[in-house]
């Protein structure tokens, strides 16, 4: 369950001092966000997306993929842990990279659950957009869709069947079959599921 704790005076130092108890702790402008361990469907979809992104990223040699819990620290007041994170090669050269530079984060992905929906759609989305994250995806396993947000968007693009990434003309995009992704995430091995 993702919920803010009442104290809005949290600092990065305080967050880093919290116990390693299996929960995800994130900081947005002094507000602590706490998420419980993800569900099985969440884990499957995270793995499946990573399996699709990894070979594409290795082929381009331009980007690197990270999985939660990887701290994406924008400032002393902003640290998030997206489920999947794609950064430019070199942006993660140190243990504590500076992601304040616009464009260093090419893709942040959050996989929605009922308890995290409000923060993923509002609190975190605003941070990702304000920080210049090139693309932010909200993957909704229940609705079986992906919301794509760009930095200046006021409304997302909704993708149900297919999503292409990156959406820049200089690279051949990776095409992700969302029907198959969600079917496999829910272990539906029939039509549109595991194979071609």
Secondary structure, 3 states (H helix, E strand, C coil): CCEECCCCCCCHHHHHCCCCCCCEEEEECCEEEEECCCCHHHHHHHHHHHHHHHHHHHHHCCEEEEECCCCEEEECCEEECCCEEEEECCCCCCCCCCCCCCCCEEEEEEECCCCCHHHHHHHHHHHHHHCCCCCEEEEECCCCEEEEECCCCCCCEEECCEEEECCCCCCCCEEEEHHHHHHHHCCCCCCCCCCC
